[in-house]
Structure formats: C-alpha cells, structure tokens
Amino acid sequence: MLPALPAVLALLGPPAAGAATRDVWVAATPTTWNAVPNARDALHGTRFDPAATTFPTVVYRRYTRGWKQPLRLAYEADAGAGRFTGPLIRARVGDKLRIHFKNLDTLNRRAHSMHFHGVEYKPSSDGIWLPLFSGRGGEVKPGQSFTYRLTAGRGSAGFWPYHDHSTSMDESIAGGLYGGLSIADRGEQRTDREFVVTFAAWHGFQTINGRAFVGNTPVFESRVGESVQFNVMAMGDEFHTFHVHGHRWRTDGGTPEDTRGLGPAESFRVRWREDAPGTWLYHCHVETHMEQGMIGLYKVKR
Amino acid sequence: MIRRRVLLTAFALLGWVGGPASASAETSTIRMPGKFFDPPRTTVVATDLVVFRNNDLVTHDVRIGGGVFDSGPIVRFSSWSQRVDQPGGYPFVCTLHPFMTGNLDVLAATVAAEPDSVLAGEPLTLSGRAPAGTTNVGVEQSVSGEAWTMAGPGVAPAPDGSFEAIVAAVEGASYRVTTPAGASRPVAPHVQAGVDVHLVAERKRRHTSVRVRTMPAPKGITATLELYSRWHFRWRSQRRAKLDARGGAAFRLPASRRTFARVALSRGRHGPVIARSGVVSLRTGRAAVDPDTIRPPGDHHDGHDGHG
C-alpha cells in the first residue's frame, strides 16, 4: 500500500520558510558608454575630450519578462548598478534562481554567457566554454538565449560576481560584461541602503561601475541611523583595496578595519549603521588607480 | 566646315564647352513656345547644362551678342544644349527673329543664408552650389563693407557642387563663397547684436528668487536656468522659461538650494547657446567664480591633457 501523500511530503521535509523561485531576465546588450561624462577629473583639474572617454561596448542589462523592455529597478539605481555593472540580482539562501539570458550583442556579434560565483548549480548552468564538455549555456550565440538554474545554498549568503565565461570572456570582461549577486542569509534583514562598487580597468581608466573620477563614479547616499551595505568586487587583472573615509566596519573575526584588499573576481560585503554625516570619499587605495579615476563620493545626510 | 571651325574657336574663347554635360551638374531649360524665350532671363552655375528647346512651329536659333555664339538652326520640336564653364552675363538673340532676346547669367557659385534673421553668435547655415567637380569652397565674410576675410574652414562640396557650411553669425556681416571659377554674389542676412544676459538672485525667507534680464530683449528666446551639482562637478539644466516682451524671466527655487546658478539663452529648448550669464552664488546672491574652473592650488598646467 502506498503511503498517504501527507506522509510523503513529511519525508521530503518542510519547504524552507520564504524560499522562492526567482526569474530574472538579463541580456548582453550593446551600449555607447562615456566613462567621464562631466569631462573632467575635478581633483586634479584635468579635462577630457568626450571622444577619448566614450566607446561602444556590451554590458548586461535587466529586462522585463521575455526580454520585452530594458528594466532598471529602483534599488539597482540607488546601488549604482544596472547600467554598466549588470543588474544587482537579489536572492535569499534557499531560493532557486532562473536566470533567463539572451545574447543581443549586435555590436561585436560574439558568443557570450553568464557564469555565477557563490551559488550552486549543475555543470550545464556553469556558463563556461570547455571543448567536449560545455553545453549551450557556455556559448550563447547572438540572438540565442539560455536559462541558468541556480540555487542559493547554505554557504551562498554574501555578495558574489557573475561574468561572461564564454569564448569571448577576456574581451567581454574588459568591456564590462559583469555584475553582482546579493544573497541574504535566512532570517537576515536587508539593510536600508545597499551599494555596489565594481573595481575594473576600462579603456585606460580605473573605473567604479564603469565611471572614472569624482562626480562620475556613483554618488552613494544614506542618512544617519540607516543600516548600509557596500557590495564590493573586482574584475580584470589587478588587485584593489576598498577604503571608505570616516567609517570602519568589523571583519568576521570582529576586528575593525577601514580598508580591505581584493583580487580579480574576489568580492565581499561590509555593513554598518550610519553615524557619520557629511560628504566622504570612497576609493581604491592603490594610488595610481585613484589617480586614474577609481574614486567616488558617499553623501550621508543628517 | 569653315563655319564650324569659327564656332569652335568662339566657344573656346568664351569658355563654353559643347558636348554632353557632366552627369552631376544641373540642367536648366529655356523654351521657345512661340516667338519668345521662356524664361527671358536664366541664372545658372558654371558647368550647368543649358537646353534651348524649340516648341514653336517654325525654326529658331540662339546666338550670343556679338555673333560669337550660334546654335545654328534649331528646327521645330527639337532642342540644342550647351554646358557653360565661364561665369559671366550673356545676352542672346534668335537671329531669325531679332526681336527674340534673352539673358543668361552664369555664376561661379550660388549661396543663401538660413535663417535670414539671427542673433550674433547663432549658427548661420550657408548653402548653395558651386560648379560640379569643385573640390573646395571657401567661405568669406565682410563686416560693414570691409575687406573679405575667411569666415571659417572651407567645405568640400558634393559631386554635383552642392555644399553647406555653418558659421557663427557676425553682426553687420555679408557672406560669400569662393571657387576656382570666382566668387558668388554676397548674401547679407539680418544679424542682430549679441545679447547681454544678467542674473540676480535674492534669498527670501522660504525661497530664492532668480531673475533674468537681457539687453537687447529678444522676446521668445528660451532661458535655461543651470545649477551647479556639487556632487557631480558639472552644470545641469534645471528649469526653462521663455523671455517675456521685456526680455526678462524669473525662476523660484527652494531656499535650501545653495549652490551656484547661471542662465543660458537659446532659440528653443535644444538650440545652441546664444549667450550665457555670469555665475551667481545662491548662498550670497553675489557674482562668483565658475566652480567648473576651480583647479587644485599650485596647479598651473593648462589642463587639456587628455588621458589622466
């Protein structure tokens, strides 16, 4: 005799509280991007010709269901993501993610993919190109699409990069084909503010989210009393150090710090409750990187 | 045979070249619907093809004054054409009906100015046609009847000789273009004097009043209030208003806006800037240094050094 249905469900265990399946629509799309829209480095008094700072490139953009229209969610705009650095994909430990990716690269007409750090997936959703092994998800040709199936597992809480890992990986990452996953732990509160800082070189500039120099890089905003989270990642070939003026946070071991280093494809998130009103600098503390644009403003209102 | 040789010599002297026209030059047709030329006066650009079409029931011919230009008989319902390379004024006549006269004006180039009324500093489009095959057209201006000077870089016309050049309008200036065949007739668009624009900011208890005054007062011009974004280190367009009949406009800002302000005048929302006011601090209401020009202390290099 077959066991009753409730008994089978009991054997499978209860579903995780609040666990969800999240569908995200993303495309690799061409854009013309100016790394220095105010045409100046205000700290050094240098001026730039827009022709020397503007280039066509391919980036990840969020879309509505079925890739009907580009979409930038409000929290992505506040975080400084979703225009150059790809969509800030949010999930919670226990969630399943279906990332519906379409290659709309009409600029270079190259194959692209999405490869995710920090989450669980089968090799078919690894998004890599490997002769004899990889499937369609490792080389999504122009006009084609692929759905990556991911699980935010127990060790997935945190901030993680995703990026192109196809045959065009090197040029595509240099062009800006990357973004971040922000995964909250079970029972963990989201902070009032969440910011994305992506350190990467782009056409000779050292950029944060594709922009160089104060006023062009994201101007992050918060208020005293709010909880804030900085999501930081690095792409490319260089090491960077993330530093925020006037603030400290604690390592997992409880040690206060105000600067943390990271190498290519490394990432972390830091949190604090805001108590320091004013306009502050955040930057990569590799001085040559700072000189070449890797610096921005953080505005804390009373 | 002798007559033909004489004719060829005459054409060479005048610079008229027979045979088929260059494919890209324009064609002008002068008709003979009766015992008259229609139109009686025709203006063409050198290298244009001129067609004389006999629509009459009797034979005509066309001869340039002095007898050097002669089509020979043009029988009814036929035509005869010539290409003209040398600028000049050419009266012509039908020798079979001497009362049939006309005039052909051959120009080195044509030019027209658009729009015909602008403010000094606004873009003025000079368009026209040079002889087909011209590789470069010079753009010249003469202010208040003085000597002609270059008004900008030359332009390379299309294969048919048509060209377009944009210059910043100068008060009292006439414009012409020059080609290897000579200069065009001048055009004199109506250019009004440049506009002075002043900004006054006054802090009230709850708001800041920003008033714009212009001299002279060009009604209908758009005034765009620009505020400096301290966090983005750039000027940003904030509000727009049309100048009233006295050339004024007013804006009201929250008293909390304490940055820098200036105003730009343009024709329409997207037109180029005709004039800009000085910078005023909304905090003090006084004239201020343009914050976009603030440089690090002790930094004396000229700035335009491209990549940092």
Interface residues (C-beta under 8 A of the other chain):
Chain A: P37 N38 R40 D41 A42 L43 H44 G45 T46 R47 F48 D49 A52 G204 F205 F213 V214 G215 N216 V219 T279 E291 Q292 G293 L297 K299
Chain B: S229 W231 H232 F233 R234 D292 I294 R295 P296 D299 H301 G303 H304 D305 G306 H307 G308
